[in-house]
Amino acid sequence: MQSENPLISDFVKLANAAAGTAAGMAREAREGARERVRGMVGGFDFVSREEFDAVKDMAARAREENERLAERIAALEAKIAAGA
């Protein structure tokens, strides 16, 4: 049932326009926030999980090698000290 009153018709048009404008503003704000977050995150140097795990494994192997070499040096120094 449609009203013939032009005042009510104008009010309905105004309310529809306001609702559309509010939805558009919300969409713009959401997209703007996404772009700001992308810009902030894009400046960080993130690594993938695979890269992190690979470097972690390399560091563990290097640590183990360092310990083995330290033991060899200690044995050689003991050998030299015993010979002197």
Buried (B, 14 or more C-beta within 10 A) or exposed (E): EEEEEEEEEEEEEEEEEEEEEEEEEEEEEEEEEEEEEEEEEEEEEEEEEEEEEEEEEEEEEEEEEEEEEEEEEEEEEEEEEEEE
